[in-house]
Amino acid sequence: MSGRAVPLGGALAALSAGTLLHLERQRGVPVWNSLWAEDGQVFLSGAVRNFRGTFFDQNGGYVHVVPRLIAGIVAALPVHEAAAGMAVGAAAVVALVAGFVYVASSEIVPSRTPRLALAAAVLLLPVPGSELLANATNLHFYLLFACFWALLWQSETPFALGSRTIVVVATALSDPLSALFLPLAIVAPTARRSARALVVSGLFLAALVVQLAIIAGGARPERNWGFRLGALPEIFALRVAGGLLAGDRFLRDAWDGYGRAFAYGALLLVAAVVVLLLRRSDRRTIAFALIALTYAGLFFCVQLVGRGTGGMDPDLHGFRLNAARYILVPFLLVVSVIVVLAERRLWPRRAALVWLAALLAVNYSVTSDRSRAPRWDRELAEARRACSSEDKRSVKVLVAPSPPRVWFATIPCRRI
């Protein structure tokens, strides 16, 4: 076996294992026998109808290249494999993001075990809500976190340049909020003053221009809920800081039992840990921590100002794990800060790794709305009967609902 085959085989094995771990997290109806809302109604339906013609269509006000690519591949499969194809494709991308973060963080986190813990936090996110497991629709939130590391990582080896470029271009063509990373894209490579250092940033800017140009000629993103400024600190304290202590599994119990005392207590505890770790850190580590924390707050605020706080505000409808997608980036950035700050000291590192391992293990199994979703095989059987008994060209197949809406995948009868 050649020297290159060994690391390649190991990488493929790790990717397969990570994909499987992510797929197995949901209890009830498995993710490979159900379709998340837009995965079916928007991306799969569009790919089956006209993959090329819908590739740059907007959803939610912007372009989603990665889900379109996954759906395009899945559309070439037999339709009974569509749910499994979409789930496996999405889980594989999450595993790839976790692997990329493991490699890209090596300049800031030299030790392998803390980097492995950070990658595990991506793959086994303990605050997935009901919308961040094995669905293509929300992959752009994982990509935003990968993009942060892609722009911080300054290696110019062929592998690094290639993987960094793929990440930043995929992110820019899947989420316009990647524009918030423009300072990282401009400052770091400019300081290096080399042509190779500008490759990743230049392609990132080009992809972002394409995204913004398409948005300018289409529908604007709309708020999902009403917005209340005073809800921002409370939601951050509960969902991000509280999630760092309890994860989604025990967050409701903590809120029901202690309310704001738990939320703000968690925020104070996390802040105290970060401050204590900062006191003995070098300038480079402190700079990273401040950048990451700034972006954690920035993405949290910008996303909720844009989409609204109503679906997450416990004062309005009680505690709900809605909109976990807006928690992902700030949560993982705060985790990154704690891992990086604790990495070079023995006991803080051990404590951080034990805490993170326990948090991920306790929150591995997830039950959500999709756990009770329509089974793809059963809904497809109903669709076959409808196609055979009626003169139809296409049929609507019920997929996992996202309350209060109900979603359908439109499939031609000739494919069923």
HELIX and SHEET records of a PDB file:
HELIX    1   1 ALA A    5  LEU A   23  1                                  19    
HELIX    2   2 VAL A   31  ASN A   33  5                                   3    
HELIX    3   3 ALA A   37  GLU A   38  1                                   2    
HELIX    4   4 ASP A   39  LEU A   44  3                                   6    
HELIX    5   5 SER A   45  THR A   54  1                                  10    
HELIX    6   6 VAL A   65  ALA A   75  1                                  11    
HELIX    7   7 VAL A   79  GLU A   81  5                                   3    
HELIX    8   8 ALA A   82  ALA A  104  1                                  23    
HELIX    9   9 SER A  105  GLU A  107  5                                   3    
HELIX   10  10 ARG A  112  LEU A  123  1                                  12    
HELIX   11  11 LEU A  139  LEU A  152  1                                  14    
HELIX   12  12 PRO A  158  ALA A  172  1                                  15    
HELIX   13  13 PRO A  176  PHE A  181  5                                   6    
HELIX   14  14 LEU A  182  ARG A  192  1                                  11    
HELIX   15  15 ARG A  196  LEU A  198  5                                   3    
HELIX   16  16 VAL A  199  ALA A  216  1                                  18    
HELIX   17  17 ALA A  231  ILE A  235  1                                   5    
HELIX   18  18 PHE A  236  ALA A  241  3                                   6    
HELIX   19  19 GLY A  242  TYR A  258  1                                  17    
HELIX   20  20 ARG A  260  LEU A  278  1                                  19    
HELIX   21  21 ARG A  283  ARG A  307  1                                  25    
HELIX   22  22 PRO A  314  HIS A  317  1                                   4    
HELIX   23  23 ARG A  325  ALA A  342  1                                  18    
HELIX   24  24 LEU A  346  VAL A  362  1                                  17    
HELIX   25  25 ASP A  369  ARG A  372  5                                   4    
HELIX   26  26 TRP A  376  SER A  389  1                                  14    
HELIX   27  27 CYS A  413  ARG A  415  5                                   3    
SHEET    1   A 2 GLN A  58  ASN A  59  0                                        
SHEET    2   A 2 TYR A  62  VAL A  63 -1                                        
SHEET    1   B 2 SER A 394  LEU A 398  0                                        
SHEET    2   B 2 PHE A 408  PRO A 412 -1                                        
END                                                                             
